[in-house]
Amino acid sequence: MTRLQAEAEVVDSLPPIGVLQCEACNCRVTGICSLHCCVDCAQTNGVHHGEQCLQVPLEGFAWDGCDKSYVIFAQRLRSLLTKLGPIHLCSLPHGWDEEYGEGSWAEERPVRSASKACSPPYASGITIIGGLVYVVEELPSEQADFLEAGEVDMARVQGLSAEACEAVESEFAAATGGYEVSTLLARAGAVWRCRLSLSLSSDCGLGSGTGGVEDQDHVELTENGYGTGPDGAVLMARIRLLEKLGRWGESADEQLLHSAMAQAKQLEAEMRAFLLKAEDAAGLRRSPPGHDGHDADGQCPLDLEAASQSLRSRLEAMVNVLCQLLIEPPRCRGTCWALLGRVWPHLLAAQDESWGRRLGQAARSSPTRPCLALWSKMAEAAAWHTDYPGLEILQDLHAEETQTNVAAAYAQHHLFSLMLEQRAQLRQELEKCSSHSSERQRPVWDLREDGFGCSFDAAIGSGSIGKFDAVLMVPAGSGQESPGLICEMVGDSRVVSRAGLSTRSGGVAALCTLLACPLLEVSGLAFHATVHARQRDALHAIVPVRKGKPFDLSMRGAIIETWALAAERHDAEARLHLGIELAGSMPQSVEPKGGDIQANSGLEEAKLCDGSKGGVLLGSLTAAQKLAVNNATSRCVSLVRGPPGTGKTHVAAAIAVAACARLPEATRRVLAVTQSHAAAVNLHKRLEAFGASSARIGTTLRPSEVTEQAAFETVRRRWSDDADVQLLLGASSRGSSDVGMKSVELQRAQFAVMRRMARLSQVVVLTCASSGNAGLLQGMGGFPLLVLDEAAQCVEPSPLVPLSWGCEGMALVGDEKQLPATVLDRT
């Protein structure tokens, strides 16, 4: 047993700790066990402050009363990292809460709080590299092999250029996508060692029948790297593994790649210099004389024509070198594609179709392929361009993972369909834009990784975040024929450029004109961008095979394998046979009631009435409806069809109630979702009529829609003096408008109350899109069963969003002959 394993056993025997605050004494603490919530409670022998002891966001570690608490905290943190491996700072609070079940880290500033928690005196034996938190093993300093290897590796690292170091990071990410990566850091005196191990992941294909993985020979690679700091040691370990994989070299081809990376930096530097000149010319800022290309007298002349020509020349040079690298790639082939992804937004903004044709031809002729994540990122950028064929360039470019991974092929197919639909919705919204109200704003631009960022002095539309997904910006006082810029909203007063829009002239010249304009006319655009983003996230999450998170493996297999058979055009009988086999297995979480499924063709009426107010509605199920309910609670996948008026919503509610009766108490939760807000209202009303323990939550609910629910009354009685409950009651009585126009404080309070309602309920009702908001279902764990009402209105990726909560079973209720899914692009 290693020292870390022994320490983990000791730590597991300790009581849970967290980062908590007691509202009564306004004291934030860390390291307190679960018996007490704050120093005052601990000092009064466990006589706590009752309902006022709350877990709230952390702003700092304010308790300095006991050094031992920091030791316990550090031990638990090392134990967590030993179990999970390196974890990103922003994921650390969630990982902590899931592991220990206690503690509420900062929700608004998780990275800042986690960074502080991983630093002395709160943690020891921990280091942060590139935003990831690692465990460090301390070794005796008298180790000759460390010193000798350290000298060799440090000399090699010093000879690498900045572009080469950047290429190592990029290539390692691209090369290890199909591997499980293990990182172990150790330190002996001033020398660090990084031991990297790669083992072949199980996401190379799907077995038949159960959604499992084909048996493959186990492959494992391990290399060490040394350095005077952790960064250098990690860099050298990555280089050695890349060399073993044949993905790294220092030949002339690699030098051409590094030169191209330097060109990309020069392009970005010139863009930043142009933005500074444009700000000075507009009188928005004034830099010191002679700084950033300014004249010695402090004046900054702005020649738009010369600036646009210079930028166009640099972009054309990038196109030339990218085509060369794609057709004849060096060993660092993943970095070539990453470089294309880096300049892709700028190439799209230029709207030069000849460049697009050349890049598309080079990409299809390349012996390599981009990874799915990069392809998706490029397609997302292209989907914003309504009059430039960016998506068509990527249409026949299959991601590297699709060659061996059916799930990746499934994801890419539906990702492309989503991008086409987003572009069609944006086109439709732009046609209506002339009827939208607009306002004038002074822009301040900067260059981001994904495009040009823009800040305004005032919030757009008096705080319209949530109301609009994007804005259209044109020069103030210009007509509809002037060049425009489509920008995505990332805050009330901040946007990011996504696409140029022009009916007269486009390209680099039009873009420079817009960026230099001191006053812009801004109009809002709404086209369900958030919904598309959550569906994309769910599609990405279904690709890797990892037990329990986020998809149940059997459910994942049922979805992907039946799609693969349909894509290969197998006969309908074979697809139906496999679908029945996959869907017929019983979810593991459901407690069998004895006998097989056929013997239990009807659930006992007493069970259906259990817990209801009279039980009349549930007891009135027909024989066919009872059979549907039984099937839905005893099979992985069940489909209920019926024409209008046959009680489909009635059956959907009965399925949820019956499932709760069959599930073990520890996992007695059902997720009931719909495609539309109106359908969610109807389903929840039926559940409340049945007397079911249910709550309807969502990102667009008005305060009154929350406070009128029976679940809210339960919360109000339990936390009668809670500030969030009182704030929500006050807003409801005043008739506050929708969530997009509410104050930030009211939104926070409503989310906090809805989370409590969900935790206290057995059935949680919301729309498919809202189920992708992790904040709403925070701390709920998984849901064994998903009930999807009005299923025929959903496009394929829509139910993947709620299924990503680990649902083992799914009951779909609907009628494909009624209102179908709304699809604008049917290519």
Sequence and secondary structure as in RCSB ss.txt:
>XXXX:A:sequence
MTRLQAEAEVVDSLPPIGVLQCEACNCRVTGICSLHCCVDCAQTNGVHHGEQCLQVPLEGFAWDGCDKSYVIFAQ
RLRSLLTKLGPIHLCSLPHGWDEEYGEGSWAEERPVRSASKACSPPYASGITIIGGLVYVVEELPSEQADFLEAG
EVDMARVQGLSAEACEAVESEFAAATGGYEVSTLLARAGAVWRCRLSLSLSSDCGLGSGTGGVEDQDHVELTENG
YGTGPDGAVLMARIRLLEKLGRWGESADEQLLHSAMAQAKQLEAEMRAFLLKAEDAAGLRRSPPGHDGHDADGQC
PLDLEAASQSLRSRLEAMVNVLCQLLIEPPRCRGTCWALLGRVWPHLLAAQDESWGRRLGQAARSSPTRPCLALW
SKMAEAAAWHTDYPGLEILQDLHAEETQTNVAAAYAQHHLFSLMLEQRAQLRQELEKCSSHSSERQRPVWDLRED
GFGCSFDAAIGSGSIGKFDAVLMVPAGSGQESPGLICEMVGDSRVVSRAGLSTRSGGVAALCTLLACPLLEVSGL
AFHATVHARQRDALHAIVPVRKGKPFDLSMRGAIIETWALAAERHDAEARLHLGIELAGSMPQSVEPKGGDIQAN
SGLEEAKLCDGSKGGVLLGSLTAAQKLAVNNATSRCVSLVRGPPGTGKTHVAAAIAVAACARLPEATRRVLAVTQ
SHAAAVNLHKRLEAFGASSARIGTTLRPSEVTEQAAFETVRRRWSDDADVQLLLGASSRGSSDVGMKSVELQRAQ
FAVMRRMARLSQVVVLTCASSGNAGLLQGMGGFPLLVLDEAAQCVEPSPLVPLSWGCEGMALVGDEKQLPATVLD
RT
>XXXX:A:secstr
  HHHHHHHHHHTS  EEEEEETTTTEEEEEEETT SSHHHHHTTT   GGGEE          S HHHHHHHHH
HHHHHHHHH SEEGGGHHHHHHHHHS     SSSHHHHHHHHTSTTT SSEEEETTEEEEEEEE S  HHHHHHH
HHHHHHHHTS HHHHHHHHHHHHHHTTTEEEEEEEEEETTEEEEEEEEEE S S   SSSS        EEEEEE
EESSHHHHHHHHHHHHHHHHT    SHHHHHHHHHHHHHHHHHHHHHHHHHHHHHHTTS    TTSTT  TTS  
   HHHHHHHHHHHHHHHHHHHHHHHHS  S HHHHHHHHHHHHHHHHHHT HHHHHHHHHHHHH SS   HHHH
HHHHHHHHT TTS HHHHHTT   GGGGT HHHHHHHHHHHHHHHHHHHHHHHHHHTGGGS EEEE EEEEEETT
EEEEEESS GGGT BTTBSEEEEEETT  TTS EEEEEEEETTEEEEEEEE SS  HHHHHHHHHT SSEEEEEE
 S HHHHHHHHHHHHHTSS  TTSSS HHHHHHHHHHHHHHHTT  HHHHHHHHHHHHTS  TTS   SS TTTT
 S  HHHHHTTSSS HHHHT  HHHHHHHHHHTTSSEEEEE  TTS HHHHHHHHHHHHHHHS GGG  EEEEES
SHHHHHHHHHHHHHTT  EEE  TT  HHHHHTSHHHHHHHHHTTT HHHHHHHHHHHHT   GGGS HHHHHHH
HHHHHHHHHT SEEEEETTGGG TTTTTT    SEEEEETGGG  TTTTHHHHTTT SEEEEEE TTSS    S 
  
